[in-house]
Amino acid sequence: MAESTLWTLSIAAVTGGTAVLASWVTSRGSTRAARIQAETAADSQRRERLRESRRTAYLDLIEQTHRMGELFWEVSDLLRQPAADGSTAALRQLSERQTAEYAKLRRCARVVELEGPLPAAAAALRVQKSTGDFHSAIKQALAAGPGGQEWAAAEERFDAAYSPFWAALEAFVDTARDAHQGK
């Protein structure tokens, strides 16, 4: 009988040890699964925040580019009008507005550069740089004064800047769309 008791105790010890070991293994597996699930959720939230911040940056740049385009149309209208006494003052005022709007555009492009990805940042920089010809043409017209060949040359230079400007914006929109859709 002592042998039977010893045998029962041995089986009980092995069964208990097995139960403790199984519980420990299950606990580690559950802990690991919970950690993986938490990491996956956090990663998903990070990706969604990045996606939203990029989208906002892209939309801000597009909106500011359109504001600049509207301002450029005002300049074009002024440059096309017959020479008048107030033309230079009006152009100077538009030039100051252009400088202020450019600063906003530059900021928007820098935010896109920060948010990325690299192709979108490069396209944003091209949009920013595409405003340079407009600025140069305004400076040329201001130096020349209304009427005359220099004023007309500035008008032509200004009008020639539209195609590259809008093409740069279209390229940015395409690149931003691809980045936003994860292509």
C-alpha positions as CSV (number, residue, x, y, z in Angstrom):
1,M,0.0,0.0,0.0
2,A,2.8,2.4,0.7
3,E,4.0,1.7,-2.8
4,S,0.5,2.6,-4.1
5,T,0.5,5.9,-2.2
6,L,4.0,6.8,-3.4
7,W,2.9,6.0,-6.9
8,T,-0.3,8.2,-6.6
9,L,1.8,11.0,-5.1
10,S,4.2,10.8,-8.0
11,I,1.4,10.9,-10.5
12,A,-0.2,13.8,-8.7
13,A,3.1,15.7,-8.6
14,V,3.7,15.1,-12.4
15,T,0.1,16.1,-13.2
16,G,0.4,19.2,-11.0
17,G,3.7,20.2,-12.5
18,T,2.3,19.6,-16.0
19,A,-0.7,21.8,-15.1
20,V,1.6,24.6,-13.8
21,L,3.8,24.4,-16.8
22,A,0.8,24.4,-19.2
23,S,-0.6,27.4,-17.4
24,W,2.7,29.2,-17.6
25,V,3.1,28.5,-21.4
26,T,-0.5,29.6,-22.0
27,S,0.1,32.8,-20.0
28,R,3.2,33.6,-21.9
29,G,1.4,33.0,-25.2
30,S,-1.5,35.2,-24.1
31,T,0.9,38.0,-23.0
32,R,2.8,37.8,-26.3
33,A,-0.5,37.9,-28.3
34,A,-1.7,40.9,-26.3
35,R,1.6,42.7,-26.9
36,I,1.5,42.0,-30.6
37,Q,-2.1,43.2,-30.8
38,A,-1.2,46.4,-29.0
39,E,1.8,47.0,-31.2
40,T,-0.3,46.4,-34.3
41,A,-3.0,48.8,-33.1
42,A,-0.4,51.5,-32.2
43,D,1.3,51.1,-35.6
44,S,-2.1,51.4,-37.4
45,Q,-2.8,54.6,-35.4
46,R,0.6,56.0,-36.3
47,R,0.1,55.3,-40.0
48,E,-3.4,56.9,-39.9
49,R,-2.0,60.0,-38.2
50,L,0.8,60.3,-40.8
51,R,-1.7,59.8,-43.6
52,E,-4.0,62.5,-42.3
53,S,-1.1,65.0,-41.6
54,R,0.2,64.4,-45.1
55,R,-3.3,64.9,-46.6
56,T,-3.6,68.2,-44.7
57,A,-0.2,69.4,-45.9
58,Y,-1.0,68.5,-49.5
59,L,-4.4,70.2,-49.4
60,D,-2.8,73.3,-47.8
61,L,-0.2,73.5,-50.6
62,I,-2.8,73.1,-53.3
63,E,-5.1,75.7,-51.8
64,Q,-2.2,78.2,-51.4
65,T,-1.1,77.6,-55.0
66,H,-4.6,78.4,-56.2
67,R,-4.6,81.6,-54.1
68,M,-1.3,82.6,-55.8
69,G,-2.9,81.8,-59.2
70,E,-5.7,84.1,-58.5
71,L,-3.3,86.8,-57.5
72,F,-1.3,86.2,-60.7
73,W,-4.5,86.7,-62.8
74,E,-4.9,90.1,-61.1
75,V,-1.4,91.0,-62.1
76,S,-2.0,89.8,-65.7
77,D,-5.1,92.0,-65.8
78,L,-3.1,95.0,-64.6
79,L,-0.3,94.4,-67.1
80,R,-2.7,94.2,-70.0
81,Q,-4.5,97.5,-69.2
82,P,-3.4,100.6,-71.0
83,A,-0.7,102.6,-69.2
84,A,-2.2,104.8,-66.5
85,D,-0.8,107.0,-63.7
86,G,-1.7,104.5,-60.9
87,S,-0.4,101.4,-62.7
88,T,2.9,101.4,-61.0
89,A,1.4,101.9,-57.6
90,A,-1.2,99.2,-58.2
91,L,1.5,96.8,-59.4
92,R,3.7,97.6,-56.4
93,Q,0.8,96.7,-54.1
94,L,0.2,93.4,-56.0
95,S,3.9,92.7,-55.8
96,E,3.7,93.1,-52.0
97,R,0.8,90.7,-51.9
98,Q,2.6,88.3,-54.1
99,T,5.6,88.4,-51.6
100,A,3.3,87.7,-48.7
101,E,1.4,84.9,-50.5
102,Y,4.8,83.4,-51.6
103,A,5.8,83.2,-48.0
104,K,2.7,81.2,-47.2
105,L,3.4,78.9,-50.2
106,R,6.9,78.4,-49.1
107,R,5.7,77.4,-45.7
108,C,3.3,74.9,-47.2
109,A,6.0,73.4,-49.3
110,R,8.3,73.0,-46.3
111,V,5.5,71.2,-44.4
112,V,5.1,68.8,-47.3
113,E,8.9,68.4,-47.3
114,L,8.7,67.5,-43.6
115,E,5.7,65.1,-44.0
116,G,7.0,63.5,-47.1
117,P,7.5,61.2,-48.8
118,L,10.4,62.3,-50.9
119,P,8.6,62.4,-54.3
120,A,5.9,64.6,-52.9
121,A,8.5,66.9,-51.2
122,A,10.3,67.3,-54.5
123,A,7.1,68.0,-56.4
124,A,6.2,70.6,-53.7
125,L,9.5,72.3,-54.2
126,R,9.0,72.5,-58.0
127,V,5.6,74.2,-57.3
128,Q,7.4,76.7,-55.1
129,K,10.1,77.4,-57.6
130,S,7.6,77.7,-60.5
131,T,6.6,81.1,-59.0
132,G,10.0,82.6,-59.6
133,D,9.3,83.7,-63.2
134,F,6.2,85.6,-62.1
135,H,8.2,87.4,-59.5
136,S,10.9,88.3,-61.9
137,A,8.4,89.6,-64.5
138,I,6.7,91.8,-61.8
139,K,10.1,93.3,-60.9
140,Q,10.9,93.9,-64.5
141,A,7.6,95.7,-65.0
142,L,8.1,97.8,-61.9
143,A,11.6,98.8,-63.1
144,A,10.2,99.7,-66.6
145,G,7.1,101.6,-65.6
146,P,3.8,101.4,-67.5
147,G,3.8,101.4,-71.3
148,G,6.8,100.9,-73.5
149,Q,8.6,97.8,-74.7
150,E,10.0,96.7,-71.3
151,W,6.5,96.7,-69.8
152,A,5.2,94.6,-72.7
153,A,8.2,92.3,-72.4
154,A,7.4,91.8,-68.7
155,E,3.7,91.1,-69.6
156,E,4.8,88.4,-72.1
157,R,7.2,86.9,-69.6
158,F,4.5,86.9,-66.9
159,D,2.0,85.2,-69.3
160,A,4.6,82.6,-70.3
161,A,5.0,81.6,-66.6
162,Y,1.5,80.2,-66.3
163,S,2.0,76.9,-68.1
164,P,5.0,75.8,-66.0
165,F,3.2,77.0,-62.9
166,W,0.0,74.9,-63.5
167,A,2.1,72.0,-64.8
168,A,4.0,71.9,-61.6
169,L,0.8,72.0,-59.6
170,E,-0.7,69.1,-61.7
171,A,2.5,67.1,-61.2
172,F,2.3,67.7,-57.4
173,V,-1.3,66.6,-57.3
174,D,-0.5,63.4,-59.1
175,T,2.5,62.7,-56.9
176,A,0.5,63.5,-53.7
177,R,-2.4,61.3,-54.8
178,D,0.1,58.4,-55.4
179,A,1.7,59.0,-52.0
180,H,-1.7,59.3,-50.3
181,Q,-2.9,56.0,-51.8
182,G,0.3,54.3,-50.9
183,K,1.6,53.7,-54.4
